[in-house]
């Protein structure tokens, strides 16, 4: 087995754990876009990972799930419009989502005792 050298004493590394980005607006690029089943298994969702493009948190990742249930399609339309993703009729291509840029409004929430981020809204970049 090879030895791994991380370049610093492991004892000196502060273990601060995951910290969410502060609430606010962040310019992002869509790095991952996948069609997935929701937890209940009764609908599909669009899973996305965004990379923050500017500012103090450049390079950090944000994660988003947009339900494709009929009652939640308003959120999908808001995302597609803000990201300038072309759609026609009832459909769009996930390939057009990849690389799209937009600004996301982010908040924080507690889940199972841990603080995380929620994407609250989408705005054109």
Secondary structure, DSSP 8 states (H G I E B T S, - for coil): ------SS-GGG----------SEEEEEEEEEEEEEE-TTSSSEEEEEEEEE-SSTTTT-EEEEEEE-SGGGHHHHHHHHHHTT---BTTB--HHHHTT-EEEEEEEEEEETTEEEEEEEEEE--
